[in-house]
């Protein structure tokens, strides 16, 4: 039995991309390829390795590419994309970051943010954890962390702690959350890990072996659900530590898998 032939790329193939720095860890091209194949779409999503200082130049160039349909933005470009899009959804504006962009026929770039939706859907359908009424701790205040925090607030958590190394960024995120959810209990106490039902790493810490821990692992306990937004490595230091003491864990890939069709729809690849 032979493998099925790879998708044939021709002059009619629609091009999509993912923008990241670094790029080696991304799983989106193969996950999106499955979506395109399932829907019978003649398209391909390719990785673009672009550093922050080159991001505006690349986006400007992509506006002129007539067979380009849109892109996904990931670490560290999500916050910067907010100012580079010609239009953004209300969700992206509230969160302060963009992770999916559609190129209109006239070259305009329209962005949205879907990380939070993907994360909460994965919590419910993959991990079996319902966040409503629970206490949640989110490490980070960047694009992914902001999206996760807003999605958890929207899902009805009773309390949300935002822990970030730069306290000003944590307080700024708490301020935006308070505006959108005035009745929600909020905190920036990074040492309060033990007081939560759900603990989430929304930072990039854990992607490299030499990274500092995103939170104090010693404060975790077996009754908690621990999640990480990082996809590579599959088992981050946080997830290994949590699994070792009996926590239920959620890896990073389900967050992508649970939003991938929404991304394809926003970019106009599928109906």
N, C-alpha and C positions, 0 to 999 in steps of 0.2 A: 504494500500500500504506500503510495507516494503522498507527500504533503500537497495541500491545495496550492495552486499557483498564486504568487504574490499579486497584489493589485498592480495593474499595468498603468503607468503614468504616461499620458499623452499631452498634446497641445490643448486638449479640452479640459484637462484636470484642474479643478478649483483648488487654490492653495490657501492653507491656514497655517498658523504658527503658534509657538509658545516662546515667550521672552523670559530669560532668566540669567542669573549670574551667581553661582556657577550653573551649568546646564546638565552635567552628567547624571544627576540624580532623578531627572524628571521621568515620570511614567506616562504622561499624557499622550505622547504620540501613539503608543501601542493601544492604550485604552480607547482613544478617539478613533483609531483605525477599525476597531471592532464595531463602533457605532456607525461609521460610514458604511461598512460592509453589511451590517444588519439592515440598513435603510436603502441599500443599493445606490449610494451616492458616489459619484466619481470625484473624489477629493482626497487630499493628503494633508496631514498636519506635521510640520517639520520644526525642529528646534532652532531657535536663534539665540546664540550666546552674545549678549550685549551687556557691557558694563554701564553703570549709572550715568557716566558722563557722555555716553553715546546714545542713550535712550531716545532723546528728542530727535536726533538726526535719523535714527532708524524709523521711528514712527512717521516722520515727515516723508521719508522715502516710500514707506508702505502705502501712504495715501495715494501715491501716483501709480501704484501697481494694479492694473485693471482686472487681473484674474485673481486678486487677493481678496478673501472674504472676511478675514478677521483674525484675532489672536487671543491667546490666554496669557495673562501676565502673572508671574509668580516672583518669589524672593529674588531681589529686594525691591521690585519695581511697582508693587501694588499701590502704595501711597502716591508715588510720583505720577502714575498714570491718570490720577484725578485731574491734574492740571494740564495734561497733554491731550485729553479727549475734547472733542467739539461739543459733546453733550453727554450727560450721565444720568442714570436713574436716581430716584429719591433715595433708594437703599444705599447706593454707592456714596451719595453726598453725605448721608447721615453717618456712615461708617468711616468715611474719609479715605477710601481706597477703592481701586477697580481691579478685578481679576479676569474680566472677559470683555472683549471689545469687538463690535461689528463694524466693518467698513461698508458704508453706504455707497451707492452707485456713483455719487458725486465726490467721493473721497472722504467725506466726513466720518469721523470715528466716534462711535457711541458706546459708552462703557457701562457696565453693571458690576455688581459684586455678588457672587453665588457661594463663596466658601462656607458661610454660616449656615445656609440652607442645607448644603451637602453634609456638614458636620452633624446637624441635629437629626436629619433623616437617617444617617448612619447610626447614631446613638440609639434611635428607636428601633430600626429594622435589623441592624446587624448585631449590635451589642445588647439590645433588649432593655435599654435604660430609658425611662421616661423622665425628662428633666423638670416637668411641671411640679412646683411645690418643693423642689430640692434646693440645696445650697451648692453653688458652683464657684470654683476658683480658677481663674484664667491667668497664666503666666504670659506676659507680653502685652504690648500696646501698639504693635504694628498692624499691617493690613489684615493678615489672617486672624490674629487675636481680636481685633476690632470686630471683624465679621462674625466670629464665633460668639463674642460677648453680646452683640446685638441680637443674634439668633436665639441665644439662650434666654435673653430678656424677653424676646417675643414669645418664646415657648412657655413662659410662666414660671421661671425659677423664683424662689422666695427670697434669695439673697445672692449677690454676685460680688466677688472680690477680684479686683484687677491688680495684679502684682507685676511691677516693672522696675528694672534697675534705675531708670530715670523716672523719678517720682512725678515730675511735671507732666510727663506723657500719660502716666496712669491717671493723674487727676484730671487731665484734659478729656480723656476717654470717659471717665466717670461723669464729668460735666455733661457730655453729649448724651450719655445714657440716661442721666437724670432728667434731661429735657424731654426725651422721648418716652420715658417711663417714670413719671414723677413719684409713683408710689413704691418703687422698687428699693429694697434695702441694698446699699452699696458700701464698699470699703476698698482701701488700698493697702491693707495690712498684709504684707508679704509673708509674715511669720505665721499666719493663721491657717496653714495648709490642713492641719488636722481637723479643723472645724467644718469640713465640707464633704458633701456626698460625692461630688464630681470634681476631679482635678485635671486640668487641661494645660498642656504645653502648646502655646500658640507662637512660640519663638522659633528661631532656626538653631538654637542651642541643642546639640545632640547630633547634628549632622556630621560633625567632625569629632574624631576621638579625643582631641585636645580641648574640646569645648568645656567651659564651666557648666555645672548643672543648672538647669533653668529654675529649680526650686530645691528646697531641702528635702531630700529623699527620706531622711530619718523620721520625718513627721507624717509619712504615709501610714495607713493602717488597712488591714485586710478587708474591711467593709466598704472601702471606697471603689469607685470606678475611675480609672486613670486613662487618659487619652492623650495622644500626641499627633500634631498636625504634620510632622515630618514623615515622608514616605520612604526615604533611603538614608540610613539603614531602616529595614523593616522593623527591627527591634532596637529602639534607641536605649541609651542608658536608663532613662526614666521608665520605659516600659519593662525593661529587664528587672529593675529594682522593684517595681510594683508587682510584677508577676511572681517574683521570688517570695513575697510575703502574702500572696494569696488574693491580690486585688483582681477584679475583672478589668481587662484592658481593651482599648480600642486603638488599632494601628492607624497610620495616616492614610493608606490607600483607599479605604472605604469612603472617606470624605470626598475624594475625587470621583470615585465610581458612582456615588449617589447624586452628583451634580453634572456629570458629563453630558447627559442628553439635554439638560437645560442650557449648558454652554453651546452645544451644537445648534440648538434652537435660537439662542440669542444671536449667534453669528450668521444665522440664515442658512445653515447647511441642511437642516431638516425642518419640516413643517411642525 
